[in-house]
Amino acid sequence: MGKPGSSGSAENSINPRPISALKDPASFGPPPKRDPNAPLPSSKIEDDESQESKRPLPPPVPFRVNTTGVDTESLPLPPKRSDQPSNGGGRKPPDIPPRLPPRRESPPPLPKGVDETGGLNMSAIGRLGKAGISVPGFNMTPKSSPSPPIGQGPQKVSNSHDGGTSFAEKKAAIKTANSFYKNPMSVNASDAKAALKTGRNFQQRHGDQVAAGYKKAEEMGLHEKLKSQGGGQVQGYADLLSMRGSPNAASPRDTSPGIMMPPPIRARPSPPLPIRPSNHGLQETKGVMSPTTKKKPPPLPPKKKPAALTPRGSTSPAPPPIPVGSRPSLPSAMLVLPNNGLPSRIFPEVPPDLDLELSTAWFSKSPLRFPKSIEAIEGKMLVSASQWTRASSGRTTHTLLIASRWTMNLSTTKIKLTWDASAPAATVKALQRHIPPPSSPPSLDAEWGDRIVEWVTDRLGQQVGNGECWTLADECFRALREEDEQSGGDKIMVPQGTSFGLCVYSHYPNISPSPQRLPNTPLKRGDILQFRAAHWVRRDEYGALIFEQRAGAPENTNACHDHTAIVENVREDPEGIVVRALQQNSNGVKTVGRGEFVLGDTMIDGGVRVFRAVSDGWVEFDTEW
């Protein structure tokens, strides 16, 4: 079958060649390599030019006005392409860049006027020497003949560049150094100068070797051995340079540690200063003080004059008194426990605004019943007062004042309601004012402690009131208030819920590990203990339970969480404050009896506050707005 439209004739038929008739590809030669430097054939160049000439021209561009502001008529024509030669030959290869010159083994010649010894300009050094400038580091000395030593003729002193010193010069230098060590006054300036030059020459030629040997001797401990054998007379080069104050002393850059050199010589003073004879040990020797003399110590400072005492009866003004405002004073927080000893987590110091449920118009009904939002709050005392006024138009306006004391911390909330009698719920207006607990301490002139203990002790074994623990304290306080009213003295404040006066001790271990106490206010007879779900546990050293006690039911029960007791006596103990108390309704017993509590670290849960009875004038409670 062929393709559609094929006739199937012999002209359109394909005759394949057998494989044996084909040429072996391995017999083919390698393909020609492309030489970029080879010139292009002229036929190819002519074909390219003919193709470029046959390309259609682009459509004509309409005339455009030059808005750039640049005149292009004065600009030169752009350069023509020169990559193709005009003769039609091949492209010219780029030139090879110049090669770097070969390295030379010999160093470059020195500049003119510089020798090969150290790169110094000798002509400049010579000019400085003629001018009298001396730089020993550059071997530059003034051009003046040195004075020869005594008993010798003029001789030339060699330097490090000319050669070393002779043996006689070295021997003379050592002799001069020994003479100076024994008696510095026996060496003249010329001998010292010659010895110093010999030592410098020796240092410049052999300083490195001597320093290495001296360091090796120090490492081997031979230096200390030589000192012990020579009586301590062997000195290092650093020791001999301790007299650097002299003008002939060698500079630090001219020396190296460990080189033995003669010490420098102090120049003689010229002219000598006259020395006045005295009896302070100064010695006069040809106008020069001996180094063994000591300097006269400075005179002692004069004694201070004693302050003049003011005689009795003098009219001199006394020192001004200390201002009262600058004297330290205890803050009020130290005289009254914050929030009357109650943690703010249990009850806030300033309560938030109450939900008055004004839409129910409970305030306009008689008898007055407070809303559930107020009745549900635990520990409160309510006092109310109402009044009404009638305007000339006949409309009646009512005003209700409510004061609520929160007995847990003795704070107060006052509420003022105003409404029109025709539409109470629509016209009512409410204001609330919160008063924090008292912050000033009460007057403790009156004492009720002994009277409280005496009243309760007289009723031991009896049931007071309904037999509850709080009733015992409440009946006692009210009985004492009646006695105060009859005597005309200060009246004791009756219990305000679970607050019995000023809190002097507070401890809630789950909130604050350490108790709060008023300074200088220990517990005493007649104080009131108010527990809140208190729980004590004592264990031995192995963790075994040996004692457990509760005061008030746990918080997760429906029983009463509070317990009230009266302090009979107090004693300090390593375990804490041991309180012997009078109480009622303890362990189900409804009569008055005794018990013992330990206030301290053994309490693990709940809390306790200790109150002290105060007069009723400490906290005011009224409905005045």
Secondary structure, DSSP 8 states (H G I E B T S, - for coil): ---TT----SSS------GGGS--GGGS-------TTS---HHHHHHHHHHHHHS------------S----TTS-------SS-TTS----------------SS-----TTB-TTTS-BHHHHHHHHHTT--BGGGTB--S------TT--------TTT----HHHHHHHHHHHHHHHH-GGG--HHHHHHHHHHHHHHHHHHHHHHHHHHHHHHHHTHHHHHHHHTTT----HHHHTT-TTSTT---GGG--TT-----------SS-------SSS--EETTEE-TT-------------------TT----------GGGS----HHHHS-GGGG--TTTS-SS-------GGG-GGGSSS----HHHHTSSSEEEEEEEEEEE-TTS-EEEEEEEEEEETTTTEEEEEEEEEETT-HHHH-EEEEEEE----S-----S--HHHHHHHHHTTTTS--TTS-HHHHHHHHHHHHHHHHHHHTS--B---BTTB-SEEEEEE-TTT-SS-EE-TT----TT-EEEEEEEEEEEE-TTS-EEEEEEES--TTSSS--EEEEEEEEEEEETTEEEEEEEEEEETTEEEEEEEEEEESTTEEEEEEEEEE--BTTSS------
